[in-house]
Amino acid sequence: MTQDEIIEMARQAGLVEKDAMFRSVYLASIKDLEAFAKLVAAKEREACELVCKEIYRAWVCESDDDVDYPDPNDCMRAIRARGEA
C-alpha cells in the first residue's frame, strides 16, 4: 500500500487530520481505529488474493503434461514476501 492509500483509508475510517507544528497528526477514537484496521485488512486480503490468482494463472497458462501441480507453498511464500518488500 502506498502512503496515499493509507492516508485515504484513515480519512475513510474517520481519523481527523490536524496540523501540529508543520506535521500531520491523526486523531482517532478506538472505533475509528477499528474501522481503519478493517479497511487495511480488506486491502491486504485483496492484494493476497491477486498474488495467488497470478501464481495460478501462470501455472495454467505455462504448464504442460510434465509439470507438477502448483504448490500451495508458492502462494504462502509470495504472500510473506509482500511483507518484506
HTML snippet that shows the backbone in 3Dmol.js (N, CA, C, O; Angstrom):
<script src="https://3Dmol.org/build/3Dmol-min.js"></script>
<div id="view" style="width:600px;height:400px;position:relative"></div>
<script>
const pdb = `
ATOM      1  N   MET A   1       0.838  -1.177   0.000  1.00  0.00           N
ATOM      2  CA  MET A   1       0.000   0.000   0.000  1.00  0.00           C
ATOM      3  C   MET A   1       0.885   1.243   0.000  1.00  0.00           C
ATOM      4  O   MET A   1       1.932   1.300   0.645  1.00  0.00           O
ATOM      5  N   THR A   2       0.430   2.201  -0.728  1.00  0.00           N
ATOM      6  CA  THR A   2       1.165   3.456  -0.762  1.00  0.00           C
ATOM      7  C   THR A   2       0.767   4.323   0.429  1.00  0.00           C
ATOM      8  O   THR A   2      -0.258   4.086   1.069  1.00  0.00           O
ATOM      9  N   GLN A   3       1.584   5.323   0.716  1.00  0.00           N
ATOM     10  CA  GLN A   3       1.265   6.242   1.809  1.00  0.00           C
ATOM     11  C   GLN A   3      -0.057   6.955   1.529  1.00  0.00           C
ATOM     12  O   GLN A   3      -0.853   7.163   2.444  1.00  0.00           O
ATOM     13  N   ASP A   4      -0.293   7.329   0.276  1.00  0.00           N
ATOM     14  CA  ASP A   4      -1.541   7.996  -0.081  1.00  0.00           C
ATOM     15  C   ASP A   4      -2.747   7.099   0.169  1.00  0.00           C
ATOM     16  O   ASP A   4      -3.782   7.571   0.639  1.00  0.00           O
ATOM     17  N   GLU A   5      -2.622   5.804  -0.143  1.00  0.00           N
ATOM     18  CA  GLU A   5      -3.725   4.866   0.107  1.00  0.00           C
ATOM     19  C   GLU A   5      -4.000   4.734   1.599  1.00  0.00           C
ATOM     20  O   GLU A   5      -5.158   4.679   2.015  1.00  0.00           O
ATOM     21  N   ILE A   6      -2.953   4.685   2.398  1.00  0.00           N
ATOM     22  CA  ILE A   6      -3.116   4.567   3.849  1.00  0.00           C
ATOM     23  C   ILE A   6      -3.790   5.816   4.407  1.00  0.00           C
ATOM     24  O   ILE A   6      -4.683   5.717   5.248  1.00  0.00           O
ATOM     25  N   ILE A   7      -3.364   6.990   3.943  1.00  0.00           N
ATOM     26  CA  ILE A   7      -3.968   8.235   4.404  1.00  0.00           C
ATOM     27  C   ILE A   7      -5.439   8.290   4.005  1.00  0.00           C
ATOM     28  O   ILE A   7      -6.279   8.718   4.796  1.00  0.00           O
ATOM     29  N   GLU A   8      -5.753   7.861   2.792  1.00  0.00           N
ATOM     30  CA  GLU A   8      -7.148   7.865   2.348  1.00  0.00           C
ATOM     31  C   GLU A   8      -7.988   6.915   3.201  1.00  0.00           C
ATOM     32  O   GLU A   8      -9.119   7.247   3.555  1.00  0.00           O
ATOM     33  N   MET A   9      -7.448   5.731   3.539  1.00  0.00           N
ATOM     34  CA  MET A   9      -8.184   4.805   4.397  1.00  0.00           C
ATOM     35  C   MET A   9      -8.377   5.405   5.789  1.00  0.00           C
ATOM     36  O   MET A   9      -9.429   5.219   6.400  1.00  0.00           O
ATOM     37  N   ALA A  10      -7.384   6.113   6.288  1.00  0.00           N
ATOM     38  CA  ALA A  10      -7.514   6.769   7.599  1.00  0.00           C
ATOM     39  C   ALA A  10      -8.655   7.781   7.573  1.00  0.00           C
ATOM     40  O   ALA A  10      -9.447   7.862   8.511  1.00  0.00           O
ATOM     41  N   ARG A  11      -8.728   8.540   6.504  1.00  0.00           N
ATOM     42  CA  ARG A  11      -9.817   9.512   6.372  1.00  0.00           C
ATOM     43  C   ARG A  11     -11.169   8.815   6.284  1.00  0.00           C
ATOM     44  O   ARG A  11     -12.138   9.242   6.913  1.00  0.00           O
ATOM     45  N   GLN A  12     -11.228   7.741   5.501  1.00  0.00           N
ATOM     46  CA  GLN A  12     -12.480   6.989   5.367  1.00  0.00           C
ATOM     47  C   GLN A  12     -12.935   6.417   6.706  1.00  0.00           C
ATOM     48  O   GLN A  12     -14.133   6.304   6.966  1.00  0.00           O
ATOM     49  N   ALA A  13     -11.976   6.059   7.550  1.00  0.00           N
ATOM     50  CA  ALA A  13     -12.300   5.466   8.843  1.00  0.00           C
ATOM     51  C   ALA A  13     -12.692   6.513   9.878  1.00  0.00           C
ATOM     52  O   ALA A  13     -13.137   6.171  10.974  1.00  0.00           O
ATOM     53  N   GLY A  14     -12.529   7.780   9.533  1.00  0.00           N
ATOM     54  CA  GLY A  14     -12.946   8.837  10.448  1.00  0.00           C
ATOM     55  C   GLY A  14     -11.821   9.479  11.233  1.00  0.00           C
ATOM     56  O   GLY A  14     -12.080  10.328  12.086  1.00  0.00           O
ATOM     57  N   LEU A  15     -10.568   9.096  10.966  1.00  0.00           N
ATOM     58  CA  LEU A  15      -9.460   9.746  11.644  1.00  0.00           C
ATOM     59  C   LEU A  15      -9.401  11.197  11.184  1.00  0.00           C
ATOM     60  O   LEU A  15      -9.593  11.484  10.002  1.00  0.00           O
ATOM     61  N   VAL A  16      -9.141  12.096  12.097  1.00  0.00           N
ATOM     62  CA  VAL A  16      -9.155  13.523  11.800  1.00  0.00           C
ATOM     63  C   VAL A  16      -7.721  14.029  11.697  1.00  0.00           C
ATOM     64  O   VAL A  16      -6.918  13.854  12.613  1.00  0.00           O
ATOM     65  N   GLU A  17      -7.415  14.657  10.570  1.00  0.00           N
ATOM     66  CA  GLU A  17      -6.066  15.180  10.359  1.00  0.00           C
ATOM     67  C   GLU A  17      -5.943  16.568  10.972  1.00  0.00           C
ATOM     68  O   GLU A  17      -6.770  17.447  10.727  1.00  0.00           O
ATOM     69  N   LYS A  18      -4.899  16.749  11.772  1.00  0.00           N
ATOM     70  CA  LYS A  18      -4.613  18.043  12.393  1.00  0.00           C
ATOM     71  C   LYS A  18      -3.177  18.425  12.051  1.00  0.00           C
ATOM     72  O   LYS A  18      -2.309  17.565  11.902  1.00  0.00           O
ATOM     73  N   ASP A  19      -2.949  19.712  11.931  1.00  0.00           N
ATOM     74  CA  ASP A  19      -1.601  20.204  11.683  1.00  0.00           C
ATOM     75  C   ASP A  19      -0.963  20.532  13.031  1.00  0.00           C
ATOM     76  O   ASP A  19      -1.471  21.365  13.783  1.00  0.00           O
ATOM     77  N   ALA A  20       0.141  19.878  13.324  1.00  0.00           N
ATOM     78  CA  ALA A  20       0.834  20.107  14.587  1.00  0.00           C
ATOM     79  C   ALA A  20       2.286  20.455  14.295  1.00  0.00           C
ATOM     80  O   ALA A  20       3.108  19.580  14.026  1.00  0.00           O
ATOM     81  N   MET A  21       2.584  21.737  14.353  1.00  0.00           N
ATOM     82  CA  MET A  21       3.954  22.196  14.132  1.00  0.00           C
ATOM     83  C   MET A  21       4.474  21.723  12.767  1.00  0.00           C
ATOM     84  O   MET A  21       5.562  21.156  12.665  1.00  0.00           O
ATOM     85  N   PHE A  22       3.681  21.967  11.733  1.00  0.00           N
ATOM     86  CA  PHE A  22       4.037  21.652  10.352  1.00  0.00           C
ATOM     87  C   PHE A  22       4.086  20.155  10.054  1.00  0.00           C
ATOM     88  O   PHE A  22       4.732  19.733   9.095  1.00  0.00           O
ATOM     89  N   ARG A  23       3.416  19.363  10.863  1.00  0.00           N
ATOM     90  CA  ARG A  23       3.337  17.922  10.628  1.00  0.00           C
ATOM     91  C   ARG A  23       1.884  17.500  10.763  1.00  0.00           C
ATOM     92  O   ARG A  23       1.135  18.058  11.565  1.00  0.00           O
ATOM     93  N   SER A  24       1.492  16.513   9.973  1.00  0.00           N
ATOM     94  CA  SER A  24       0.125  15.993  10.078  1.00  0.00           C
ATOM     95  C   SER A  24       0.055  14.984  11.206  1.00  0.00           C
ATOM     96  O   SER A  24       0.888  14.083  11.308  1.00  0.00           O
ATOM     97  N   VAL A  25      -0.943  15.146  12.046  1.00  0.00           N
ATOM     98  CA  VAL A  25      -1.211  14.232  13.139  1.00  0.00           C
ATOM     99  C   VAL A  25      -2.665  13.796  12.984  1.00  0.00           C
ATOM    100  O   VAL A  25      -3.534  14.613  12.680  1.00  0.00           O
ATOM    101  N   TYR A  26      -2.923  12.508  13.195  1.00  0.00           N
ATOM    102  CA  TYR A  26      -4.279  11.993  13.056  1.00  0.00           C
ATOM    103  C   TYR A  26      -4.837  11.640  14.427  1.00  0.00           C
ATOM    104  O   TYR A  26      -4.215  10.905  15.195  1.00  0.00           O
ATOM    105  N   LEU A  27      -6.012  12.172  14.723  1.00  0.00           N
ATOM    106  CA  LEU A  27      -6.695  11.889  15.978  1.00  0.00           C
ATOM    107  C   LEU A  27      -7.767  10.844  15.705  1.00  0.00           C
ATOM    108  O   LEU A  27      -8.478  10.912  14.702  1.00  0.00           O
ATOM    109  N   ALA A  28      -7.876   9.867  16.618  1.00  0.00           N
ATOM    110  CA  ALA A  28      -8.836   8.788  16.383  1.00  0.00           C
ATOM    111  C   ALA A  28      -9.348   8.236  17.698  1.00  0.00           C
ATOM    112  O   ALA A  28      -8.651   8.215  18.712  1.00  0.00           O
ATOM    113  N   SER A  29     -10.587   7.792  17.640  1.00  0.00           N
ATOM    114  CA  SER A  29     -11.158   7.046  18.764  1.00  0.00           C
ATOM    115  C   SER A  29     -10.875   5.561  18.522  1.00  0.00           C
ATOM    116  O   SER A  29     -10.408   5.176  17.450  1.00  0.00           O
ATOM    117  N   ILE A  30     -11.158   4.748  19.513  1.00  0.00           N
ATOM    118  CA  ILE A  30     -10.998   3.296  19.343  1.00  0.00           C
ATOM    119  C   ILE A  30     -11.863   2.807  18.190  1.00  0.00           C
ATOM    120  O   ILE A  30     -11.435   1.962  17.404  1.00  0.00           O
ATOM    121  N   LYS A  31     -13.078   3.337  18.088  1.00  0.00           N
ATOM    122  CA  LYS A  31     -13.978   2.944  16.999  1.00  0.00           C
ATOM    123  C   LYS A  31     -13.360   3.306  15.638  1.00  0.00           C
ATOM    124  O   LYS A  31     -13.445   2.526  14.689  1.00  0.00           O
ATOM    125  N   ASP A  32     -12.744   4.480  15.549  1.00  0.00           N
ATOM    126  CA  ASP A  32     -12.074   4.893  14.310  1.00  0.00           C
ATOM    127  C   ASP A  32     -10.916   3.951  13.977  1.00  0.00           C
ATOM    128  O   ASP A  32     -10.730   3.564  12.824  1.00  0.00           O
ATOM    129  N   LEU A  33     -10.143   3.589  14.999  1.00  0.00           N
ATOM    130  CA  LEU A  33      -9.007   2.687  14.782  1.00  0.00           C
ATOM    131  C   LEU A  33      -9.468   1.307  14.335  1.00  0.00           C
ATOM    132  O   LEU A  33      -8.830   0.681  13.489  1.00  0.00           O
ATOM    133  N   GLU A  34     -10.579   0.831  14.901  1.00  0.00           N
ATOM    134  CA  GLU A  34     -11.124  -0.456  14.470  1.00  0.00           C
ATOM    135  C   GLU A  34     -11.555  -0.385  13.007  1.00  0.00           C
ATOM    136  O   GLU A  34     -11.296  -1.311  12.238  1.00  0.00           O
ATOM    137  N   ALA A  35     -12.205   0.703  12.623  1.00  0.00           N
ATOM    138  CA  ALA A  35     -12.632   0.874  11.224  1.00  0.00           C
ATOM    139  C   ALA A  35     -11.418   0.933  10.301  1.00  0.00           C
ATOM    140  O   ALA A  35     -11.425   0.343   9.220  1.00  0.00           O
ATOM    141  N   PHE A  36     -10.380   1.641  10.727  1.00  0.00           N
ATOM    142  CA  PHE A  36      -9.155   1.734   9.937  1.00  0.00           C
ATOM    143  C   PHE A  36      -8.506   0.359   9.778  1.00  0.00           C
ATOM    144  O   PHE A  36      -8.082  -0.004   8.681  1.00  0.00           O
ATOM    145  N   ALA A  37      -8.427  -0.399  10.861  1.00  0.00           N
ATOM    146  CA  ALA A  37      -7.838  -1.740  10.806  1.00  0.00           C
ATOM    147  C   ALA A  37      -8.611  -2.638   9.842  1.00  0.00           C
ATOM    148  O   ALA A  37      -8.007  -3.422   9.109  1.00  0.00           O
ATOM    149  N   LYS A  38      -9.930  -2.530   9.837  1.00  0.00           N
ATOM    150  CA  LYS A  38     -10.744  -3.336   8.919  1.00  0.00           C
ATOM    151  C   LYS A  38     -10.472  -2.962   7.469  1.00  0.00           C
ATOM    152  O   LYS A  38     -10.402  -3.837   6.606  1.00  0.00           O
ATOM    153  N   LEU A  39     -10.319  -1.671   7.194  1.00  0.00           N
ATOM    154  CA  LEU A  39     -10.018  -1.234   5.824  1.00  0.00           C
ATOM    155  C   LEU A  39      -8.648  -1.740   5.368  1.00  0.00           C
ATOM    156  O   LEU A  39      -8.490  -2.202   4.238  1.00  0.00           O
ATOM    157  N   VAL A  40      -7.667  -1.647   6.257  1.00  0.00           N
ATOM    158  CA  VAL A  40      -6.317  -2.114   5.921  1.00  0.00           C
ATOM    159  C   VAL A  40      -6.319  -3.623   5.689  1.00  0.00           C
ATOM    160  O   VAL A  40      -5.714  -4.102   4.730  1.00  0.00           O
ATOM    161  N   ALA A  41      -6.991  -4.371   6.556  1.00  0.00           N
ATOM    162  CA  ALA A  41      -7.054  -5.828   6.411  1.00  0.00           C
ATOM    163  C   ALA A  41      -7.737  -6.220   5.102  1.00  0.00           C
ATOM    164  O   ALA A  41      -7.293  -7.148   4.426  1.00  0.00           O
ATOM    165  N   ALA A  42      -8.805  -5.527   4.745  1.00  0.00           N
ATOM    166  CA  ALA A  42      -9.515  -5.833   3.494  1.00  0.00           C
ATOM    167  C   ALA A  42      -8.618  -5.571   2.292  1.00  0.00           C
ATOM    168  O   ALA A  42      -8.601  -6.352   1.341  1.00  0.00           O
ATOM    169  N   LYS A  43      -7.881  -4.480   2.335  1.00  0.00           N
ATOM    170  CA  LYS A  43      -6.968  -4.142   1.232  1.00  0.00           C
ATOM    171  C   LYS A  43      -5.871  -5.198   1.116  1.00  0.00           C
ATOM    172  O   LYS A  43      -5.511  -5.590   0.006  1.00  0.00           O
ATOM    173  N   GLU A  44      -5.342  -5.659   2.231  1.00  0.00           N
ATOM    174  CA  GLU A  44      -4.289  -6.672   2.214  1.00  0.00           C
ATOM    175  C   GLU A  44      -4.824  -8.018   1.727  1.00  0.00           C
ATOM    176  O   GLU A  44      -4.145  -8.713   0.971  1.00  0.00           O
ATOM    177  N   ARG A  45      -6.038  -8.396   2.152  1.00  0.00           N
ATOM    178  CA  ARG A  45      -6.638  -9.637   1.645  1.00  0.00           C
ATOM    179  C   ARG A  45      -6.798  -9.589   0.135  1.00  0.00           C
ATOM    180  O   ARG A  45      -6.531 -10.570  -0.560  1.00  0.00           O
ATOM    181  N   GLU A  46      -7.235  -8.442  -0.366  1.00  0.00           N
ATOM    182  CA  GLU A  46      -7.405  -8.269  -1.807  1.00  0.00           C
ATOM    183  C   GLU A  46      -6.065  -8.442  -2.523  1.00  0.00           C
ATOM    184  O   GLU A  46      -5.997  -9.094  -3.565  1.00  0.00           O
ATOM    185  N   ALA A  47      -5.008  -7.866  -1.972  1.00  0.00           N
ATOM    186  CA  ALA A  47      -3.683  -7.987  -2.590  1.00  0.00           C
ATOM    187  C   ALA A  47      -3.186  -9.429  -2.553  1.00  0.00           C
ATOM    188  O   ALA A  47      -2.592  -9.901  -3.523  1.00  0.00           O
ATOM    189  N   CYS A  48      -3.419 -10.130  -1.455  1.00  0.00           N
ATOM    190  CA  CYS A  48      -3.004 -11.531  -1.350  1.00  0.00           C
ATOM    191  C   CYS A  48      -3.772 -12.402  -2.337  1.00  0.00           C
ATOM    192  O   CYS A  48      -3.209 -13.316  -2.938  1.00  0.00           O
ATOM    193  N   GLU A  49      -5.044 -12.116  -2.497  1.00  0.00           N
ATOM    194  CA  GLU A  49      -5.856 -12.854  -3.474  1.00  0.00           C
ATOM    195  C   GLU A  49      -5.275 -12.683  -4.882  1.00  0.00           C
ATOM    196  O   GLU A  49      -5.194 -13.644  -5.648  1.00  0.00           O
ATOM    197  N   LEU A  50      -4.875 -11.459  -5.213  1.00  0.00           N
ATOM    198  CA  LEU A  50      -4.299 -11.214  -6.533  1.00  0.00           C
ATOM    199  C   LEU A  50      -2.975 -11.962  -6.718  1.00  0.00           C
ATOM    200  O   LEU A  50      -2.697 -12.460  -7.809  1.00  0.00           O
ATOM    201  N   VAL A  51      -2.155 -12.044  -5.665  1.00  0.00           N
ATOM    202  CA  VAL A  51      -0.898 -12.779  -5.735  1.00  0.00           C
ATOM    203  C   VAL A  51      -1.168 -14.243  -6.055  1.00  0.00           C
ATOM    204  O   VAL A  51      -0.531 -14.814  -6.941  1.00  0.00           O
ATOM    205  N   CYS A  52      -2.110 -14.852  -5.338  1.00  0.00           N
ATOM    206  CA  CYS A  52      -2.420 -16.264  -5.561  1.00  0.00           C
ATOM    207  C   CYS A  52      -3.047 -16.500  -6.935  1.00  0.00           C
ATOM    208  O   CYS A  52      -2.753 -17.501  -7.590  1.00  0.00           O
ATOM    209  N   LYS A  53      -3.905 -15.584  -7.368  1.00  0.00           N
ATOM    210  CA  LYS A  53      -4.504 -15.718  -8.700  1.00  0.00           C
ATOM    211  C   LYS A  53      -3.430 -15.662  -9.778  1.00  0.00           C
ATOM    212  O   LYS A  53      -3.492 -16.407 -10.756  1.00  0.00           O
ATOM    213  N   GLU A  54      -2.450 -14.786  -9.608  1.00  0.00           N
ATOM    214  CA  GLU A  54      -1.389 -14.658 -10.607  1.00  0.00           C
ATOM    215  C   GLU A  54      -0.522 -15.917 -10.658  1.00  0.00           C
ATOM    216  O   GLU A  54      -0.118 -16.348 -11.738  1.00  0.00           O
ATOM    217  N   ILE A  55      -0.240 -16.502  -9.507  1.00  0.00           N
ATOM    218  CA  ILE A  55       0.530 -17.755  -9.480  1.00  0.00           C
ATOM    219  C   ILE A  55      -0.263 -18.857 -10.174  1.00  0.00           C
ATOM    220  O   ILE A  55       0.297 -19.616 -10.965  1.00  0.00           O
ATOM    221  N   TYR A  56      -1.545 -18.951  -9.890  1.00  0.00           N
ATOM    222  CA  TYR A  56      -2.385 -19.970 -10.530  1.00  0.00           C
ATOM    223  C   TYR A  56      -2.482 -19.727 -12.032  1.00  0.00           C
ATOM    224  O   TYR A  56      -2.371 -20.661 -12.825  1.00  0.00           O
ATOM    225  N   ARG A  57      -2.689 -18.468 -12.421  1.00  0.00           N
ATOM    226  CA  ARG A  57      -2.795 -18.122 -13.841  1.00  0.00           C
ATOM    227  C   ARG A  57      -1.509 -18.503 -14.584  1.00  0.00           C
ATOM    228  O   ARG A  57      -1.564 -19.046 -15.688  1.00  0.00           O
ATOM    229  N   ALA A  58      -0.369 -18.220 -13.984  1.00  0.00           N
ATOM    230  CA  ALA A  58       0.912 -18.574 -14.618  1.00  0.00           C
ATOM    231  C   ALA A  58       1.029 -20.087 -14.754  1.00  0.00           C
ATOM    232  O   ALA A  58       1.516 -20.580 -15.771  1.00  0.00           O
ATOM    233  N   TRP A  59       0.589 -20.827 -13.744  1.00  0.00           N
ATOM    234  CA  TRP A  59       0.668 -22.276 -13.812  1.00  0.00           C
ATOM    235  C   TRP A  59      -0.233 -22.824 -14.905  1.00  0.00           C
ATOM    236  O   TRP A  59       0.186 -23.700 -15.662  1.00  0.00           O
ATOM    237  N   VAL A  60      -1.465 -22.329 -15.006  1.00  0.00           N
ATOM    238  CA  VAL A  60      -2.422 -22.815 -16.001  1.00  0.00           C
ATOM    239  C   VAL A  60      -1.944 -22.485 -17.413  1.00  0.00           C
ATOM    240  O   VAL A  60      -2.042 -23.319 -18.313  1.00  0.00           O
ATOM    241  N   CYS A  61      -1.431 -21.282 -17.610  1.00  0.00           N
ATOM    242  CA  CYS A  61      -1.039 -20.837 -18.952  1.00  0.00           C
ATOM    243  C   CYS A  61       0.307 -21.404 -19.398  1.00  0.00           C
ATOM    244  O   CYS A  61       0.546 -21.552 -20.597  1.00  0.00           O
ATOM    245  N   GLU A  62       1.177 -21.719 -18.462  1.00  0.00           N
ATOM    246  CA  GLU A  62       2.528 -22.133 -18.829  1.00  0.00           C
ATOM    247  C   GLU A  62       2.792 -23.609 -18.596  1.00  0.00           C
ATOM    248  O   GLU A  62       3.866 -24.100 -18.943  1.00  0.00           O
ATOM    249  N   SER A  63       1.847 -24.323 -18.023  1.00  0.00           N
ATOM    250  CA  SER A  63       2.110 -25.715 -17.677  1.00  0.00           C
ATOM    251  C   SER A  63       1.951 -26.621 -18.892  1.00  0.00           C
ATOM    252  O   SER A  63       1.275 -26.286 -19.865  1.00  0.00           O
ATOM    253  N   ASP A  64       2.592 -27.770 -18.800  1.00  0.00           N
ATOM    254  CA  ASP A  64       2.397 -28.825 -19.790  1.00  0.00           C
ATOM    255  C   ASP A  64       2.219 -30.131 -19.023  1.00  0.00           C
ATOM    256  O   ASP A  64       2.140 -30.109 -17.795  1.00  0.00           O
ATOM    257  N   ASP A  65       2.156 -31.231 -19.694  1.00  0.00           N
ATOM    258  CA  ASP A  65       1.872 -32.503 -19.032  1.00  0.00           C
ATOM    259  C   ASP A  65       2.955 -32.938 -18.051  1.00  0.00           C
ATOM    260  O   ASP A  65       2.678 -33.724 -17.144  1.00  0.00           O
ATOM    261  N   ASP A  66       4.184 -32.444 -18.213  1.00  0.00           N
ATOM    262  CA  ASP A  66       5.286 -32.859 -17.351  1.00  0.00           C
ATOM    263  C   ASP A  66       5.443 -31.981 -16.109  1.00  0.00           C
ATOM    264  O   ASP A  66       6.339 -32.216 -15.299  1.00  0.00           O
ATOM    265  N   VAL A  67       4.594 -30.986 -15.955  1.00  0.00           N
ATOM    266  CA  VAL A  67       4.729 -30.051 -14.837  1.00  0.00           C
ATOM    267  C   VAL A  67       3.852 -30.514 -13.681  1.00  0.00           C
ATOM    268  O   VAL A  67       2.709 -30.925 -13.879  1.00  0.00           O
ATOM    269  N   ASP A  68       4.403 -30.442 -12.468  1.00  0.00           N
ATOM    270  CA  ASP A  68       3.636 -30.792 -11.275  1.00  0.00           C
ATOM    271  C   ASP A  68       2.543 -29.763 -11.030  1.00  0.00           C
ATOM    272  O   ASP A  68       2.589 -28.645 -11.544  1.00  0.00           O
ATOM    273  N   TYR A  69       1.558 -30.166 -10.233  1.00  0.00           N
ATOM    274  CA  TYR A  69       0.508 -29.230  -9.838  1.00  0.00           C
ATOM    275  C   TYR A  69       1.130 -28.102  -9.018  1.00  0.00           C
ATOM    276  O   TYR A  69       2.196 -28.275  -8.425  1.00  0.00           O
ATOM    277  N   PRO A  70       0.467 -26.951  -8.985  1.00  0.00           N
ATOM    278  CA  PRO A  70       1.028 -25.842  -8.197  1.00  0.00           C
ATOM    279  C   PRO A  70       1.071 -26.204  -6.713  1.00  0.00           C
ATOM    280  O   PRO A  70       0.202 -26.907  -6.196  1.00  0.00           O
ATOM    281  N   ASP A  71       2.079 -25.716  -6.067  1.00  0.00           N
ATOM    282  CA  ASP A  71       2.273 -25.977  -4.647  1.00  0.00           C
ATOM    283  C   ASP A  71       1.659 -24.829  -3.851  1.00  0.00           C
ATOM    284  O   ASP A  71       1.995 -23.671  -4.097  1.00  0.00           O
ATOM    285  N   PRO A  72       0.766 -25.122  -2.901  1.00  0.00           N
ATOM    286  CA  PRO A  72       0.190 -24.045  -2.087  1.00  0.00           C
ATOM    287  C   PRO A  72       1.266 -23.215  -1.381  1.00  0.00           C
ATOM    288  O   PRO A  72       1.046 -22.047  -1.059  1.00  0.00           O
ATOM    289  N   ASN A  73       2.415 -23.821  -1.146  1.00  0.00           N
ATOM    290  CA  ASN A  73       3.509 -23.086  -0.513  1.00  0.00           C
ATOM    291  C   ASN A  73       3.987 -21.928  -1.383  1.00  0.00           C
ATOM    292  O   ASN A  73       4.535 -20.951  -0.873  1.00  0.00           O
ATOM    293  N   ASP A  74       3.779 -22.034  -2.704  1.00  0.00           N
ATOM    294  CA  ASP A  74       4.155 -20.918  -3.587  1.00  0.00           C
ATOM    295  C   ASP A  74       3.367 -19.667  -3.218  1.00  0.00           C
ATOM    296  O   ASP A  74       3.917 -18.566  -3.171  1.00  0.00           O
ATOM    297  N   CYS A  75       2.073 -19.846  -2.956  1.00  0.00           N
ATOM    298  CA  CYS A  75       1.239 -18.705  -2.548  1.00  0.00           C
ATOM    299  C   CYS A  75       1.671 -18.189  -1.188  1.00  0.00           C
ATOM    300  O   CYS A  75       1.778 -16.979  -0.989  1.00  0.00           O
ATOM    301  N   MET A  76       1.918 -19.082  -0.263  1.00  0.00           N
ATOM    302  CA  MET A  76       2.326 -18.654   1.079  1.00  0.00           C
ATOM    303  C   MET A  76       3.636 -17.867   1.025  1.00  0.00           C
ATOM    304  O   MET A  76       3.772 -16.834   1.681  1.00  0.00           O
ATOM    305  N   ARG A  77       4.596 -18.358   0.242  1.00  0.00           N
ATOM    306  CA  ARG A  77       5.877 -17.645   0.130  1.00  0.00           C
ATOM    307  C   ARG A  77       5.690 -16.275  -0.518  1.00  0.00           C
ATOM    308  O   ARG A  77       6.310 -15.300  -0.094  1.00  0.00           O
ATOM    309  N   ALA A  78       4.849 -16.195  -1.533  1.00  0.00           N
ATOM    310  CA  ALA A  78       4.612 -14.927  -2.222  1.00  0.00           C
ATOM    311  C   ALA A  78       3.924 -13.935  -1.291  1.00  0.00           C
ATOM    312  O   ALA A  78       4.239 -12.745  -1.311  1.00  0.00           O
ATOM    313  N   ILE A  79       2.992 -14.412  -0.479  1.00  0.00           N
ATOM    314  CA  ILE A  79       2.298 -13.519   0.461  1.00  0.00           C
ATOM    315  C   ILE A  79       3.275 -13.032   1.528  1.00  0.00           C
ATOM    316  O   ILE A  79       3.282 -11.848   1.867  1.00  0.00           O
ATOM    317  N   ARG A  80       4.090 -13.925   2.051  1.00  0.00           N
ATOM    318  CA  ARG A  80       5.075 -13.498   3.056  1.00  0.00           C
ATOM    319  C   ARG A  80       6.080 -12.511   2.474  1.00  0.00           C
ATOM    320  O   ARG A  80       6.526 -11.592   3.162  1.00  0.00           O
ATOM    321  N   ALA A  81       6.433 -12.701   1.213  1.00  0.00           N
ATOM    322  CA  ALA A  81       7.393 -11.801   0.569  1.00  0.00           C
ATOM    323  C   ALA A  81       6.839 -10.395   0.461  1.00  0.00           C
ATOM    324  O   ALA A  81       7.600  -9.429   0.418  1.00  0.00           O
ATOM    325  N   ARG A  82       5.512 -10.268   0.415  1.00  0.00           N
ATOM    326  CA  ARG A  82       4.900  -8.923   0.367  1.00  0.00           C
ATOM    327  C   ARG A  82       5.302  -8.115   1.601  1.00  0.00           C
ATOM    328  O   ARG A  82       5.508  -6.905   1.507  1.00  0.00           O
ATOM    329  N   GLY A  83       5.414  -8.764   2.736  1.00  0.00           N
ATOM    330  CA  GLY A  83       5.782  -8.074   3.968  1.00  0.00           C
ATOM    331  C   GLY A  83       7.235  -7.677   4.025  1.00  0.00           C
ATOM    332  O   GLY A  83       7.625  -6.847   4.846  1.00  0.00           O
ATOM    333  N   GLU A  84       8.040  -8.259   3.162  1.00  0.00           N
ATOM    334  CA  GLU A  84       9.466  -7.962   3.143  1.00  0.00           C
ATOM    335  C   GLU A  84       9.819  -6.897   2.131  1.00  0.00           C
ATOM    336  O   GLU A  84      10.952  -6.418   2.091  1.00  0.00           O
ATOM    337  N   ALA A  85       8.840  -6.521   1.304  1.00  0.00           N
ATOM    338  CA  ALA A  85       9.123  -5.547   0.244  1.00  0.00           C
ATOM    339  C   ALA A  85       9.119  -4.126   0.781  1.00  0.00           C
ATOM    340  O   ALA A  85       9.339  -3.179   0.025  1.00  0.00           O
TER     341      ALA A  85
END
`;
const viewer = $3Dmol.createViewer("view");
viewer.addModel(pdb, "pdb");
viewer.setStyle({}, {cartoon: {color: "spectrum"}});
viewer.zoomTo();
viewer.render();
</script>
